[in-house]
Amino acid sequence: MRFTFVLALVIVVLTAFFSLQNAQTVRVAFFAWEREASLVLVLLVTFAAGVLAGWLATIPSVWRRSRTIGQFRREMRKSPPGSPGPH
């Protein structure tokens, strides 16, 4: 628990330094859309979008794994006690 707290504190301090050193304004253009924002905000939003995209990409495999585990559990409930599991 203490290690986790120290690690979180280090990440917060590093993020604060990063934010202070990258406070300049940048122009972001995407097709017809154009905005000005601080560099650190653009980087953090981009990072968050990447994390979200990665998380969404794992959903199909998690669903597949969950369905397979459910099938195995149903098969285990059907088999009599003491018999070997499904092969």
C-alpha positions, 0 to 999 in steps of 0.5 A: 500500500505504501509503495502504491502511494509513493508511486502515485505521488511520484506520478503526480509530481512528474505530471505537475512538472510536465504541465509547467514545462509544456504550458505553451499554446498550440494550434490543433487542426483536424479537417475543418475543425481548428482549435488552440489549446495548451500543449499539455492538454492536447497531449493528455487528451491524446493519451486518454484517447489512446488508452480508451481505444486500447481498452475498447480493442480488448473488449471482444477478447474479454467477452470471448474468454468470459463466454468460454469460461461460462461454457466450461462452468456449465459443463462442470456442473453437468458432469457427475462429482468425481468424474474427470472434467470435460476433455 
